[in-house]
Amino acid sequence: MDLTSIQDPSFLKKMSVPELEALGADIRRFLIEKLAETGGHLGPNLGVVELTLALHRVFDSPKDQLVWDVGHQAYVHKILTGRTSQFDTLRQYNGLCGFPKRCESDHDVWETGHSSTSLSAAMGIAIANELKGRSNDRAIAIIGDGALTGGMALEALNHIGAEKQNVIVILNDNEMSIAPNVGAMHNMLGRMRSSRKLKHAREEVETLIKHIPIVGNSLERSGERVKDMLKSALIPGTFFEELGFTYFGPTDGHDLRDLLETLEYAKKIDGPVIVHVITKKGKGYRPAELDGVGTWHGLGPYKIESGEVIKGKVKGPSYSKVVAETITKVAETDERVTLITPAMSVGSKLDCFNKQFPERMFDVGIAEQHAVTLAGGQATQGLKPVVSIYSTFFQRAYDQLVHDICRQNLNVVFTIDRSGLVGADGETHQGVFDIAFMRHVPNIRILMAKDEEELQHLVYSALKYDDGPIAVRFPRGEGIGTPMSETLRELPLDVWETVADGTDVAILTFGPQVQDALEVRALLEGQVSVRVINARTIKPLDDAMLSALYAEGIPLVTLEEAALAGGFGSSVLEHASDAGQFPRVLRLGIPDRYIEHGGVNQLLEEIGLRPTQIADSVQQFVQVTNRQNV
């Protein structure tokens, strides 16, 4: 079938099961071929081909609202809702978003790039349907077994069940999230996977109950209790039924006949329903099917024949690897060091620590809040926990940072991966808010290194710091190729570094932007004399250096790949004001809006943060300042 001819999913209702299966094969082939060119979330989408076909066949989107949890598994949904022709631009600048996007289609009713949000959103939609007299419209949440471990999802399950709301929950159970799943919920679902289908088991149990000899009024009165005991022992899904849901499954997520039958049955039930669907992540593409560590969850372009991921030229080790190896090295001599991650063990390359110290490694699943407070508990007992977390996911544990860690001034180290723009994953994943939401919290220190060499020493210094919480930010990707020293050393945690002298203007920056500032200096050579300062301790500021800069009267430029509102530049202005100083300051950074997907350099150019643009801004700033000083 020509997939580009699809405008909406209504045509599916006229197709036979064999025709749907053939369409599924076409979609699977299309995804394998297209994502080999663009990259993207291949494994999750190959796993939901039949499920998505069945959902659009049984329900009437957008009248019935499909709410995709995380959203990285919505590519098939996008194909069936008329966006096939845009897949050449997937996750590219001004192209098709890799997650549901409400402005793209009426069929995208909820935007998300974080897990565990779908149930709450579906509950809200169902309530609105009821209040607006649309009680026949169904809200359908599609959530993975990994996302179900999130506290927000469990809160929503409790509320939906208590209110008996008309929400259908599709539990897409593929035993994986971004990494192999962990925890008691995962183990419970594993037991349920091996069980018979509830709709058949229910009939058998009801028959069994009818044949129990009822002797005397006492046993007759206890019949319901006996029935409940037998259900708990023999029927899967009791956990969900106790919460108020009608449970169906487990159902083969790649058997269209079975899926259609189960969904049609679930559609007729009044009140909350759970449909437990077993799928295979990466279904139909052997390299993805065999992936046991999450490599094929989301990746760049690859070679279809071999499954080899196509990588660009690498200058240095990845920042994630440098951080993980430094923590592991310190842990060899410091038994206090533990490592906690909310399902980011693969992305943050923590396998080296896990291999050497499995008893000190704690992957808590998609549970950021729990990860942070767990670290706090360990810290109260003299351990030195490290929480390895992406910047975008750290947002989810803000209260725990404020209330549980910083308020108690606990010795917890946060290594914040993907700080700054991340590119193709877009606005839900850009790591640009953590400085603003951390810096005003008492007791915490915030660091960021200019390169991979300095990064290992900052991580080492953070692990040696025993006076409260400390965060080390680092960007996505590889280092710049700076030679790495073998001996780790402590760096001062409130002292900046002048990396290049200049007399006309001083650029205060940190992280990869130090290299940008050096490039700006080179571009302006002979026109403007630029001093470059590596402000590697974002909090606290270097009070002595700032005081010297004020006294000198040199204009200041703050440069950050982070939100300007409440960011590093704001802290410099606050410091000057508190000191009774009024230096000329130009702040450059992320403006007050969300930055969508695209190549990082394209995004930086859009917001005026490429070196040539920075150079123009600095030159104009110096010219204006000089005129005002005349």
N, C-alpha and C positions, 0 to 999 in steps of 0.2 A: 504494500500500500504506500502511496505517496504521502508521507507524513506532513508535508508542507500544505496539503489540501485541507487539513483538519482546522476547522474554525471554532468548534465547541464540542463538548462531549456527548451531545444528544444522539449522534449517529450510533453510539454504542448499543443503545436499547434495541436496535434492529438486527444486531449481529448474533449469530449462533456461537456456541462455545468454541467450536473449531476455528471459526473466523476470529474470535477474540484471541485465541492462542497464537494464530498466525500473526496477528497484529502485535502481540506481545513480543514475538521473535523479531519482528521488524524494529520495534522500539529498542529492544536490547542491543541489536546490531548497530543501530544508529548511535546510541549512547557510547558504545565501545569505540566507534570510529571517531565521533566528534570530540570526545573527551581526550582521546589520544593527541589531538591537536591543541586543545585549549586548557586541558587539565580540569580538575573539579572533583566533586564528590561522587566518584564512580561506584564504589562498593555499596553505599546506602541505597542508591537509585536502582542498581541492578536487582537488589533484593526486594523492591516493592513494585515491580512491573505488573504482576498479576493482581496484587492487592489494589493498586491504583485503578486498573481497568475495572475491577469488580466494584469498587466504591463509586466510580462515575457511572457504571451501568445501573446500579441499584438506587442510588440517590440522585437528586436533581440539583446539581450545583449551577448557579450560586444560591438558588432558593434554599436548598439544604447547604449548610456552611461547613466546608472541610477545613479543619484547623490543624496544620502540620506542626508538630513539635520540632524544635530546632530549625526545621525548614530545609536542611541540606538534602532531604530525600524527596523534594518536590519537583524534580526535573521531569518525571513522567507526567505529573499533573500539568506542568507547563506545556508539554507536547500536546496533551489532550485538550488544552484550552487555547490552542491556536498560536503558539509561540515557537514552533519548530524552526521557522525560517530565521529566527534570531540567534540560534545556537552557535553560529560562527562567532558571535560577539560575547559569549558566555563569560561573565566575571571580568570583562575587559572594560576599559574606560568608555563611559556612555553606552555600554552594551547591556545585555540581559543579566539581571542580577542572579547570583547563585542561590538566593533564598527567596521565599515568597515576597512579593512587592505589590502593595495595594494599588499603586499607580499604574502597574503593568496590566492588570486584569481585574475584572469584577469577581473572578473566581478565587482571587487571593484575598481572603477576608482577614487574615492576621499575619503580621510581619514579625519574624523572630530569627535570631541567629544563636540564641542561648537556649539551653534545654529546660524542660519541665514547666513551660509556660502554657502549654496547650489546654490543659484541663481547666485551669482558672479562666482562660479566655473563652473556652467553650461554655462554661457555666454562665459567664456573663452574657454571652450571645443567647443562650437558652432562656435566661430570665427576660432579656429584651424581647425575644420572640413571644413569650407568654404575655408580657405587658402590652405588646402591640397587637395582640389578637392573632398571632401567627403560630399557634401552638402545634400545628401540623408540620411546621418546618423543623428539621432536625439539625442539631449541632453535633458534629462528628469530630472528635479529637483523635489524631493518629500519633501515638507516643511510643517510643522505643523502651525496651526493658531497662536500658541504661538510664534513660531520663526519668524513669519511674522511681529511681532511688533518690531523686532530688526532693528535699523537704517540701518545696512548693507544690509538687505533684501530689504528695501524700496529704497535704493540707486540703487540696482541692478534692481529692477522692472522698475525704471525710465530709466535706461540705455538700458535695453532689449527692452522696448517699443519704445524708441526713435530710436534705430538702426534697429528695425523690424527683430531682429535675430530669427532664427529657434530654439526657446527654448520652450519646453512644461513644464509648471509648474503645478504639482499636488498639490493642496492645500488640505492637509489632515486635515480636520476640525473636531476635537474631543472635542473642548471646554476646553482642558486641555493642559498644558505643564508639567513642573515638579510640578506645583501647579495650582489651578484654574486661568484661564486667566482673565486679567483686561484690561480696556482701551476702547477708542473709536473704534479701529479696531475690537476688540472683539464684541462690541455692533453692529457694522455694519454687521459683519458676522452672528450675531444672527438674524438680520432682514432678511438676505439673506437665512438663513436656512429655514425660514418659507415661502419662496416664491416658486412659481412654477418653473419648469425647464425653463431655458432660451430658449432652442431650441423650446419648445412649446409656451412659451410666445411671442417669437419673431414672430412666424407665426401669432399669434392672433393680435399682434399690427400692423404688416404690413397689415393685412386684414382690421383692423379698420381704418388705415390711408387711404387706398384706397377708403373707403366709406365716407370720409369727403367731404362734398360739397365744391367744388372749385369754388369760385365766384370771377371773376375778376383777372387781372394779379398780383395785389399786394399780394393776398393770395396765388396764385400759386407760386410766387417767395419766399414766406415764408414757403413753404411746408417742406423744409429740417429742418428749425428751429422748426416747429410744431412737426415733426417726432422726433427730438432730445428731445424735452420737454416730449413727451409721453413716449419715451424710459426711460428717467430718472425717470418718475413717476411710470411706470408699470413694468419695467424689472430689475431683480437683476443683479449685475455685472457691472453696469455702471461705477463705480469707476475704475475697471480694464480696461474696454473698453476705457475710457478716457486716460488711460496710453498707449494705443496702442495694447492691447491684445484682442484676441477673447476669449470670456468667455463662458464656458459650465457648467451647473449645476444649483442648487446643485444636486448632484447625490448620491444615496444611496451606500455607500462604502461597504456594505455587500451583495449587489445584483449583482451577477456576470454577469447576462445577461445585466443589465443596464450599469455596468462598461465597459464591453467589447464593447458594442454598442457605448458608449460615447468616449472611447479611440480610437476606429477605426475611428470615425468621426474626432476627434482632430488630428489624425495622418496625415490626408489628407490636413489639413490647412497649408498654407504657411505663415510663420511669427510666432510671439509669441502667445502662447495659454495658458489660465488658465483653468484647469479642477478642479472645486470645488467639493470635495468629502466629504460626511458626514460619519464619522465613530464613533464607540463607543469604547473608551479606555477600555481594559479589556474584550472585547467581548468574551462570551462563558465560562467565569468563574465568577460566581456570586459575590464572595468577591471583585474581581477586578472591576467588573461592577458597584458595589455600592459605590466604593471609590470616595469620593468627595473632598479629601484633598491632594491626590498625594502619599498616602502610598504605593500603588501598582505600582507606576511609576518605581521604582527600589528598590529592597529589597534583603535580604538574604534568606536562605532556609526557607520553610514554610510547614505546614501540609495541604495536599490537601483537606482533608475532611472538616476541620474547617476554613482554611485560617489563622490559627494562625502562626505568624512569630516565628521561632525558634531562641531564643536568648541565647548567652553564659552567663556565670556567670558575673554579673556586680559588680565591686568593688565600684564605686562611680558614682555620677551624670555625665551626658554627659557635656562636655565642652561647647557645644552650649547652653544647658539649663542654665548653670551657668551664661553665658554671658547675655542671654536674661532676666533672672530673676534679675540680678544686674541692668541692664538698667531700667527695670520696677520699681525697688525699688527706684532708684534715681529720676526717672520721677515723683514719687509721691510727691516729695518736690521741684522739679525743673521743672517749667512749660516750660522752654526753650527747654527741651529735646524732640526731634522728632526721629523717626526711619524710615529709607528708605531702601528698599531692592529690587533688581532686580529679582523677582520671587523666592527668596530663603526663603520665610516665613515658609514653612514646614520643609525644611532641617535644617534651623538654629533655629527651635523651637521658633518662635517669636509670637506664639499664645497668650502667657500670656500678652505681651505688647498690642497686637491688641485688646484683650478682654477688657482690662482696659482703653486703650487710643486710640480708633479707629480713632478719629479725628486727632491724631498725628502720625498715622502709614500710610506709603505710599509705597505700592507695585506697582512699575512702570512697571512690566512685564520684559521680557528679553531685558533690555535696560540699560546696565551697564554704558555707557557713560552719558546718561541722568541722571541716579541715582546720579552720583558723582557731576555733575554740578548743579543739583537740590539742593543738600546739600549745595553747595557753595552759591547759591542764598539765601537760608534760613539763612546761617551764616552771610551774610552781614547785615541782619536785626535783629541780636541779638539772634537768636535761637541757639540751641546746637544740630545740627543734627548728628545722628549716621548712618553711612552706613554699613549695615550688608551684607557681600559679601564673597563668596568663593575665596580663593587665586587664583585658576585657572581662574576664571572669572574676577578678578580684573585686570588681564593683559589687558583686553579689554578696560579699561578706563585709560590707562597710560597717554595719552595726557591731559585728564581732570585733573588727579592728578597733573601733572607738571604745566600746563598752568592756570587752573582755581582755584585750591585749594592752592597749595604750593606757587605759585608765589605771590598770594594775601595774603598769611599767614592767611588763614581763619580757624576759630575754628570748624573744622570738625573732628569727631572721626570715624576711620575705625576699625571695628571689623572683622578680617580676618579669616574666618572659613576654616577648612581643610588645614591648613598650615602644610607642610611636606608631606611625602608619604601617599597616600590614599589607595593604594593596587589595588583592582580588577578593578577599572575604568581605570587604566593604565596611559600611558604617556600623554594623553590629559588632565588629571585631577590632576596629581601630583602637589602639591602646593609648589614647590621648588624654584621658581624664584622671589618671591615678595621682599625678602630682597635685592637682587641684583638690582632690578629695582627701589626700593624705596630709598635705603640708600644714593645714590649720589644726590638726589633731595634736595635742600635747604629747611630749615624750618621744615621738618617733623621729628617726633620722632617715634621710633619703639620699642615695648615692647613685651616680651613673658614670661609667668609665668611657674614656674617649676611644679605646680600642680593646682588643682581646687581651693584650699584655696587661694593661692596667686593670682590666676586669678581674683577672684571677687574683690580683692583690687586694682589690676592694672586697671581693667575696671572702678572702682570707681574713681581712681586717674586720669584716662584719661578724665572722664567726668568733673572733677573739674579743669582740666588744661585749661587755657584760653589764651594761648600765641601762638596759631597756631595749625596746623593739627597734629594728633597723631594716630598711628596705633597700635592695640593690636592683635597679632597673637595667634592662638590657634589650637590644632590639632583636627583631627577627632576622634570620639569615646568617651569613658568614662574616668573619672578621676581615680586616683590611690587609692582612699579611704581615703584621708587625711581629718581629722575632720574639719568641716566648722564653723568658728566663725560667730555669728549673727550680730556683729557690723562691719560695713565697715570702713576702715581707709585708709588714703592717704599714699602712699609709695613714697620715693624720686625717681625721674625720671632720675637720672644720677649716682646712687650708686649701686654697685654690692654687692653680699652677699657671704661671705665665709661659705659654708655649712659643710666643713670638712677640717681639717688641714693636711698638709704634707710638707715635706722638699725637696724631690727629683725632683718633677715635679708638675706643676699646670695645671689642665684641666679647660679651660674657656668654658662654654657652657650655654645653656638655654633651656627652655621647657622640654619635656619628657627626653631629653638627660642628664639632671641633674641626673635623677635616673640611667641612664646607666653609668654615670661617677662614681656614688657611688658604683655601682656593680663592675666596673673596679677597683676601690680602694680596694674593698674587695678581688677581685681575686689576686691582686698583694701584698696583705698584707704580710709583712715579707721579700719581695723582693725589692719593690719600694714604697717609701712613697709618696702618691698621695694627693695633695691638690685639692679640688673641689670648683670651684667658679661659682655661679649662676649669669651669665651675663644677667640679665633680661632686662636691657636697652641696646638693640642692637645698638641703636643710640639715644643719644650720648653714647660713651664709657665712662667708669669710669676712667677719666684722673688720679685721685689721686691714685687709686689702680694700674693701669698699671705702673705709674711712680715708685711706690714702688716695683713692681715686677721686673722692669728693674734694679733698684738699688740693689735688692737682688741677681740678676743673676740667678734666677731659670728658667729652661727650661719651655716653654709654649706649651700646646697643645690646639688648638681651635677645637671644635667639634660642628658640625651643621648638621641638617637634612634639608639641603638646598644647593643650588648651590654654589660650591667653588668659581667659577669665579665671582669676584665682591662681594663676600659674607662677612660674619662676620670675618672670618679668614683674608681675604684681608684687612679689615678695621684695624685689630690689627697690621698687618705689616705696613700699611700706617702710623698709629699712631706712631709706633716705629721709622720709618724712619724720620718723621717730628720732632721727639724729639731727633734725632741724636743718637738713640740707636740701637743696633744690637743683640737682644736676639735670642736664639735658639728657633725656632718656628716650630711645626709640625701642618699642617692643615689637618683635617679630615672632609669630607663632601661628597656631591653629585658630582661625576666627570662630566666632560664636555660632557655629552650625555643624551639622553632621557631615562628614566627608564620605562620599560614596565609594564604590569599588573602581578599581583601575590599577595600572602600574604605579608604583610608589613615586617614580620620577614625574609621571603625568599628573599625579595628585599634588605633588609639591609645586609643580609649575602652575597649576590652577590656582593655588593659594599664595603664589608669589614667593616661594621658599627655595627655588633653585639658586645655585651660587651666583649666576649672572644677574638674576632678579634681586638677590640680596645686595649684591655690589651696587646696583643702581639705587636701591633704597638707602644704603649707607652713604653713597656719594651725595645724594640729594640732601640727606639729613645733615651731613657735615657742612654743605654749602649754605643751607638755611641757618644753621647754628652760627657759622662764621659771619654771615650778614647781620644777624641779630646782635652779635658781640661787637660790631664795629661802632 
